[in-house]
Amino acid sequence: MIATLGRLEAVTAGESSALINGLLRVSGHPTLEEGTGETDFASARSVGDTWLLISLWKELGLNEAFRRVLRTKRQLDAKRLLRVMVFNRLCDPESKLGVLRWLEHVLEPDIDTVSISHQHLLRTMDTLSDCSDALNDVLAQQLKPLIDQELSSVFYDFTTIRAEGKTSLDGDVRHYGPSKEGGIARQFMLGVVQTAEGLPIHHEVFDGNVAETKTLLPTIETVTKPSTCGVWC
């Protein structure tokens, strides 16, 4: 917070004009002409959480890491669009269309949020899919200094992710199975391995009708095989 200007409902038209004129004079801008009528108030955009997150994003070196991986021939700034979706997931998780609604009420530094479309977000997800292995490797390298190198204790979490739509694709992981909310739903399964401090070191997507017991051993084998262990150990 920079300053308290009082309660909106308690400010009269005359008081608001005087306040605005004072701020304009301080900032070196022309003041309002007299007789302009009532002042319209617009809602402020949220900025605190996104500014904090961008500081962490830069401190972890993710800007440079993703720049090396997210290279696309499309006219698409996948690196910044990925940041938008990650920040939304941390602040107010929404669908891709929901991200656009969220952007109307927040301030994302260095990003022209007005120019972002639903199609841009979907194309960014396609780009992520094309380079998922390289992305996982670079994330591992960035997080390695923060992790207990001995990995004496790790945790495995398995959850259901509900999916919408009725279309069916080749190799589709969306299947009907018991959901965490209860009942049967179309979904896919997400398994995450994390350190004792809660930092993720590996994730994998499974078919929506697979049982957790059938994923544990394959996940352990993946995490401990030499190619993966070389990153973390």
Secondary structure by P-SEA (a helix, b strand, c coil): ccccccccccccaaaaaaaaaaaaaaaccccccccccbbbbbbbcccaaaaaaaaaaaaaaaaaaaaaccccccccaaaaaaaaaaaaaacccccaaaaaaaaacccccccccccccaaaaaaaaaaaaacaaaaaaaaaaaacccccccccbbbbbbbbbbbbccccccccccccccccccccccbbbbbbbbcccccccccccccccccccccaaaaaaaaacaaaaaacc
